[in-house]
Amino acid sequence: MSARSDRNIETRKKKARRAIARPKTTRIQGNTGGARKRLKKASGIARGKAKA
């Protein structure tokens, strides 16, 4: 039997309706090289705005 039965679809829809609306993340988190580089750049830009 497939995991996407009618009952499962209904359950997923109900859970989606109950979910709390949260704002999108403003900056990516992570420990990979690319993510760390982007975080570093974002923090530098933020520091520049704070000074001005």
Backbone torsions as a table, in degrees:
resi	resn	phi	psi	omega
1	MET	NA	140.5	-176.9
2	SER	-75.4	155.4	179.1
3	ALA	-72.2	-24.2	-178.5
4	ARG	-92.9	57.5	177.0
5	SER	-74.6	166.5	179.8
6	ASP	-57.4	-40.2	-179.1
7	ARG	-65.0	-42.1	178.9
8	ASN	-63.7	-39.5	179.0
9	ILE	-61.7	-44.1	178.2
10	GLU	-61.0	-42.7	180.0
11	THR	-61.7	-44.3	179.8
12	ARG	-62.5	-39.8	178.8
13	LYS	-63.8	-43.4	179.8
14	LYS	-63.3	-43.2	179.5
15	LYS	-63.5	-39.1	179.4
16	ALA	-64.0	-38.6	179.7
17	ARG	-68.7	-33.9	-177.6
18	ARG	-80.0	-17.7	-174.2
19	ALA	-61.4	141.5	178.9
20	ILE	-76.1	134.1	178.1
21	ALA	-73.7	120.4	-179.8
22	ARG	-117.8	146.5	177.5
23	PRO	-67.5	150.9	178.3
24	LYS	-64.7	150.2	179.5
25	THR	-65.8	136.6	-175.6
26	THR	-83.2	-25.0	177.3
27	ARG	-143.4	147.4	-177.8
28	ILE	-76.4	145.2	175.4
29	GLN	-110.1	161.7	175.4
30	GLY	153.3	166.0	-175.8
31	ASN	-118.0	10.8	178.3
32	THR	-82.9	162.1	-178.0
33	GLY	-56.9	-47.4	-178.3
34	GLY	-64.5	-42.4	-178.8
35	ALA	-67.1	-40.8	179.4
36	ARG	-63.0	-38.8	179.5
37	LYS	-64.7	-44.0	179.6
38	ARG	-65.5	-39.3	177.4
39	LEU	-62.9	-41.5	-179.8
40	LYS	-62.8	-43.5	179.5
41	LYS	-64.4	-43.8	-179.7
42	ALA	-62.5	-40.4	-179.2
43	SER	-68.4	-36.4	177.0
44	GLY	-64.1	-42.3	178.6
45	ILE	-63.9	-42.5	179.4
46	ALA	-62.9	-38.9	179.1
47	ARG	-65.6	-38.7	178.7
48	GLY	-63.3	-38.5	179.5
49	LYS	-70.4	-35.0	-178.7
50	ALA	-66.5	-36.7	-179.7
51	LYS	-67.2	-43.7	-173.0
52	ALA	-70.3	NA	NA
